[in-house]
Amino acid sequence: MLGAAAGPGAARTPRPRRPCVYSRDVPRRRIVIDHVTVGVSDLAASAGFYVEALLPLGFSQITRWRAGIVEVEFGLEEAPDFAISTAYGAGSPAHVAFAADRREQVDAFHQAALSAGARDNGPPGLRPEYRGGYYAAFVLDPDGHNIEAVCRF
């Protein structure tokens, strides 16, 4: 395991930093999570929120119908990494962090999310309490889920 000490008193190996990739307008796929689905109370309202909030990160909406349950999925091209569904209860808030390639995308995500009806949960900025080079913004979606955009450099 990276960053773990070999035993008591052993020196810790620092974790490598994941750099922000400075690309033109298209994010590069570099995420280890296959997908995340969070429960929502109103699929239409939440879908509208995420369409706007995730646009600056390059995510588009992909909708699938499975076993009579409507689930709205979002991702880069045809990779549905994130989904919202009424099949899961919206009772317990989740935390989802979306990767951004540039700080400007984090800023744009925050503004787009607020414009789409999110509540601010932490404006764009450096978060040295997490680690050096961690630039993030946080919002609460319509169901109270803590949604983050983060750029690591």
MIDREN-273138 format. One record per residue (C-alpha): residue number from 1; residue in three letters; x, y, z. Coordinates in nm, 2 decimals. Each point is the difference from the previous one (the first is absolute). Layout:
N
<pt i="NUM" aa="ala" u="X" v="Y" w="Z"/>
...
***
This chain:
153
<pt i="1" aa="met" u="0.00" v="0.00" w="0.00"/>
<pt i="2" aa="leu" u="0.14" v="0.34" w="-0.10"/>
<pt i="3" aa="gly" u="0.08" v="0.23" w="0.28"/>
<pt i="4" aa="ala" u="-0.01" v="-0.27" w="0.27"/>
<pt i="5" aa="ala" u="0.29" v="-0.05" w="0.24"/>
<pt i="6" aa="ala" u="0.17" v="-0.34" w="0.00"/>
<pt i="7" aa="gly" u="-0.03" v="-0.03" w="0.38"/>
<pt i="8" aa="pro" u="0.02" v="0.20" w="0.32"/>
<pt i="9" aa="gly" u="0.24" v="0.28" w="-0.03"/>
<pt i="10" aa="ala" u="0.07" v="-0.05" w="-0.37"/>
<pt i="11" aa="ala" u="0.01" v="0.31" w="-0.22"/>
<pt i="12" aa="arg" u="-0.31" v="0.07" w="-0.20"/>
<pt i="13" aa="thr" u="0.02" v="-0.01" w="-0.38"/>
<pt i="14" aa="pro" u="-0.17" v="0.31" w="-0.14"/>
<pt i="15" aa="arg" u="-0.29" v="-0.06" w="-0.23"/>
<pt i="16" aa="pro" u="0.06" v="0.12" w="-0.36"/>
<pt i="17" aa="arg" u="-0.20" v="0.31" w="-0.10"/>
<pt i="18" aa="arg" u="-0.25" v="-0.04" w="-0.28"/>
<pt i="19" aa="pro" u="0.06" v="0.30" w="-0.22"/>
<pt i="20" aa="cys" u="-0.27" v="0.21" w="-0.17"/>
<pt i="21" aa="val" u="0.02" v="-0.07" w="-0.37"/>
<pt i="22" aa="tyr" u="-0.01" v="0.32" w="-0.19"/>
<pt i="23" aa="ser" u="-0.20" v="-0.09" w="-0.31"/>
<pt i="24" aa="arg" u="-0.21" v="0.21" w="-0.23"/>
<pt i="25" aa="asp" u="-0.36" v="-0.05" w="0.08"/>
<pt i="26" aa="val" u="-0.03" v="-0.38" w="0.02"/>
<pt i="27" aa="pro" u="0.07" v="-0.17" w="0.33"/>
<pt i="28" aa="arg" u="0.22" v="-0.31" w="0.00"/>
<pt i="29" aa="arg" u="-0.12" v="-0.32" w="0.16"/>
<pt i="30" aa="arg" u="0.21" v="-0.06" w="0.31"/>
<pt i="31" aa="ile" u="-0.24" v="-0.11" w="0.27"/>
<pt i="32" aa="val" u="0.02" v="-0.33" w="0.18"/>
<pt i="33" aa="ile" u="-0.37" v="-0.01" w="0.11"/>
<pt i="34" aa="asp" u="-0.20" v="-0.20" w="-0.25"/>
<pt i="35" aa="his" u="-0.33" v="0.17" w="0.09"/>
<pt i="36" aa="val" u="-0.20" v="0.15" w="0.28"/>
<pt i="37" aa="thr" u="-0.38" v="0.01" w="0.03"/>
<pt i="38" aa="val" u="-0.17" v="0.22" w="0.26"/>
<pt i="39" aa="gly" u="-0.37" v="0.00" w="0.10"/>
<pt i="40" aa="val" u="-0.21" v="0.30" w="-0.07"/>
<pt i="41" aa="ser" u="-0.36" v="0.09" w="0.09"/>
<pt i="42" aa="asp" u="-0.09" v="0.18" w="-0.33"/>
<pt i="43" aa="leu" u="0.17" v="-0.14" w="-0.30"/>
<pt i="44" aa="ala" u="-0.10" v="0.28" w="-0.24"/>
<pt i="45" aa="ala" u="0.11" v="0.28" w="0.24"/>
<pt i="46" aa="ser" u="0.33" v="-0.17" w="0.08"/>
<pt i="47" aa="ala" u="0.07" v="-0.08" w="-0.37"/>
<pt i="48" aa="gly" u="-0.05" v="0.37" w="-0.09"/>
<pt i="49" aa="phe" u="0.24" v="0.09" w="0.28"/>
<pt i="50" aa="tyr" u="0.27" v="-0.24" w="-0.11"/>
<pt i="51" aa="val" u="-0.03" v="0.08" w="-0.37"/>
<pt i="52" aa="glu" u="0.10" v="0.36" w="0.08"/>
<pt i="53" aa="ala" u="0.24" v="-0.06" w="0.29"/>
<pt i="54" aa="leu" u="0.21" v="-0.27" w="-0.19"/>
<pt i="55" aa="leu" u="0.01" v="0.18" w="-0.33"/>
<pt i="56" aa="pro" u="0.33" v="0.19" w="0.08"/>
<pt i="57" aa="leu" u="0.16" v="-0.33" w="0.08"/>
<pt i="58" aa="gly" u="-0.08" v="-0.14" w="-0.34"/>
<pt i="59" aa="phe" u="-0.26" v="-0.25" w="0.12"/>
<pt i="60" aa="ser" u="-0.31" v="-0.06" w="-0.21"/>
<pt i="61" aa="gln" u="-0.33" v="-0.17" w="0.08"/>
<pt i="62" aa="ile" u="-0.06" v="-0.36" w="-0.09"/>
<pt i="63" aa="thr" u="-0.34" v="-0.14" w="0.09"/>
<pt i="64" aa="arg" u="-0.07" v="-0.38" w="0.04"/>
<pt i="65" aa="trp" u="-0.32" v="-0.19" w="0.07"/>
<pt i="66" aa="arg" u="0.05" v="-0.32" w="0.20"/>
<pt i="67" aa="ala" u="-0.26" v="-0.23" w="0.15"/>
<pt i="68" aa="gly" u="-0.26" v="0.28" w="0.01"/>
<pt i="69" aa="ile" u="0.23" v="0.23" w="0.20"/>
<pt i="70" aa="val" u="0.10" v="0.33" w="-0.15"/>
<pt i="71" aa="glu" u="0.37" v="0.08" w="0.07"/>
<pt i="72" aa="val" u="0.17" v="0.30" w="-0.14"/>
<pt i="73" aa="glu" u="0.37" v="-0.05" w="-0.06"/>
<pt i="74" aa="phe" u="0.28" v="0.25" w="-0.08"/>
<pt i="75" aa="gly" u="0.35" v="-0.04" w="-0.13"/>
<pt i="76" aa="leu" u="0.26" v="0.07" w="-0.25"/>
<pt i="77" aa="glu" u="-0.11" v="-0.12" w="-0.34"/>
<pt i="78" aa="glu" u="-0.16" v="-0.34" w="0.05"/>
<pt i="79" aa="ala" u="0.15" v="-0.08" w="0.35"/>
<pt i="80" aa="pro" u="-0.28" v="0.04" w="0.26"/>
<pt i="81" aa="asp" u="0.21" v="0.07" w="0.31"/>
<pt i="82" aa="phe" u="-0.26" v="0.17" w="0.20"/>
<pt i="83" aa="ala" u="-0.38" v="-0.07" w="0.03"/>
<pt i="84" aa="ile" u="-0.30" v="0.12" w="0.19"/>
<pt i="85" aa="ser" u="-0.29" v="-0.22" w="0.07"/>
<pt i="86" aa="thr" u="-0.33" v="-0.02" w="0.19"/>
<pt i="87" aa="ala" u="0.07" v="-0.37" w="0.06"/>
<pt i="88" aa="tyr" u="0.22" v="0.11" w="0.30"/>
<pt i="89" aa="gly" u="-0.12" v="0.20" w="0.29"/>
<pt i="90" aa="ala" u="0.10" v="0.36" w="0.02"/>
<pt i="91" aa="gly" u="0.02" v="-0.01" w="0.38"/>
<pt i="92" aa="ser" u="0.37" v="-0.02" w="0.06"/>
<pt i="93" aa="pro" u="0.21" v="0.27" w="-0.16"/>
<pt i="94" aa="ala" u="0.30" v="-0.12" w="-0.21"/>
<pt i="95" aa="his" u="0.32" v="0.17" w="-0.10"/>
<pt i="96" aa="val" u="0.11" v="-0.02" w="-0.36"/>
<pt i="97" aa="ala" u="0.31" v="0.17" w="-0.13"/>
<pt i="98" aa="phe" u="0.04" v="0.05" w="-0.37"/>
<pt i="99" aa="ala" u="0.35" v="0.05" w="-0.15"/>
<pt i="100" aa="ala" u="0.07" v="0.32" w="-0.19"/>
<pt i="101" aa="asp" u="0.30" v="0.06" w="-0.23"/>
<pt i="102" aa="arg" u="0.04" v="0.37" w="0.09"/>
<pt i="103" aa="arg" u="-0.09" v="0.24" w="0.28"/>
<pt i="104" aa="glu" u="-0.21" v="0.20" w="-0.25"/>
<pt i="105" aa="gln" u="-0.23" v="-0.31" w="-0.03"/>
<pt i="106" aa="val" u="-0.04" v="-0.02" w="0.38"/>
<pt i="107" aa="asp" u="-0.09" v="0.37" w="0.00"/>
<pt i="108" aa="ala" u="-0.25" v="-0.05" w="-0.29"/>
<pt i="109" aa="phe" u="-0.15" v="-0.31" w="0.17"/>
<pt i="110" aa="his" u="-0.06" v="0.20" w="0.32"/>
<pt i="111" aa="gln" u="-0.17" v="0.28" w="-0.19"/>
<pt i="112" aa="ala" u="-0.21" v="-0.23" w="-0.22"/>
<pt i="113" aa="ala" u="-0.11" v="-0.20" w="0.30"/>
<pt i="114" aa="leu" u="-0.11" v="0.31" w="0.19"/>
<pt i="115" aa="ser" u="-0.18" v="0.12" w="-0.30"/>
<pt i="116" aa="ala" u="-0.18" v="-0.33" w="-0.03"/>
<pt i="117" aa="gly" u="-0.13" v="0.03" w="0.36"/>
<pt i="118" aa="ala" u="0.28" v="-0.16" w="0.21"/>
<pt i="119" aa="arg" u="0.09" v="0.14" w="0.34"/>
<pt i="120" aa="asp" u="0.36" v="0.11" w="0.06"/>
<pt i="121" aa="asn" u="0.20" v="-0.24" w="0.22"/>
<pt i="122" aa="gly" u="0.34" v="0.14" w="-0.06"/>
<pt i="123" aa="pro" u="0.11" v="0.25" w="-0.27"/>
<pt i="124" aa="pro" u="0.28" v="-0.08" w="-0.25"/>
<pt i="125" aa="gly" u="0.35" v="0.01" w="0.16"/>
<pt i="126" aa="leu" u="0.30" v="-0.18" w="0.13"/>
<pt i="127" aa="arg" u="-0.06" v="-0.26" w="0.27"/>
<pt i="128" aa="pro" u="0.34" v="-0.04" w="0.17"/>
<pt i="129" aa="glu" u="-0.18" v="-0.19" w="0.29"/>
<pt i="130" aa="tyr" u="-0.05" v="-0.29" w="-0.25"/>
<pt i="131" aa="arg" u="0.35" v="0.03" w="-0.16"/>
<pt i="132" aa="gly" u="0.21" v="0.24" w="-0.20"/>
<pt i="133" aa="gly" u="-0.12" v="0.07" w="-0.35"/>
<pt i="134" aa="tyr" u="-0.37" v="-0.09" w="0.08"/>
<pt i="135" aa="tyr" u="-0.23" v="0.25" w="-0.17"/>
<pt i="136" aa="ala" u="-0.37" v="-0.06" w="0.05"/>
<pt i="137" aa="ala" u="-0.35" v="0.13" w="0.03"/>
<pt i="138" aa="phe" u="-0.30" v="-0.15" w="0.18"/>
<pt i="139" aa="val" u="-0.37" v="0.03" w="-0.05"/>
<pt i="140" aa="leu" u="-0.31" v="-0.17" w="0.14"/>
<pt i="141" aa="asp" u="-0.23" v="-0.14" w="-0.27"/>
<pt i="142" aa="pro" u="-0.39" v="0.00" w="0.03"/>
<pt i="143" aa="asp" u="0.01" v="-0.30" w="0.23"/>
<pt i="144" aa="gly" u="0.29" v="0.12" w="0.22"/>
<pt i="145" aa="his" u="0.27" v="-0.21" w="-0.16"/>
<pt i="146" aa="asn" u="0.35" v="0.17" w="0.04"/>
<pt i="147" aa="ile" u="0.12" v="0.03" w="-0.36"/>
<pt i="148" aa="glu" u="0.36" v="0.10" w="-0.06"/>
<pt i="149" aa="ala" u="0.22" v="0.09" w="-0.30"/>
<pt i="150" aa="val" u="0.37" v="-0.04" w="0.07"/>
<pt i="151" aa="cys" u="0.32" v="0.08" w="-0.19"/>
<pt i="152" aa="arg" u="0.32" v="-0.15" w="0.14"/>
<pt i="153" aa="phe" u="0.33" v="0.14" w="-0.10"/>
***
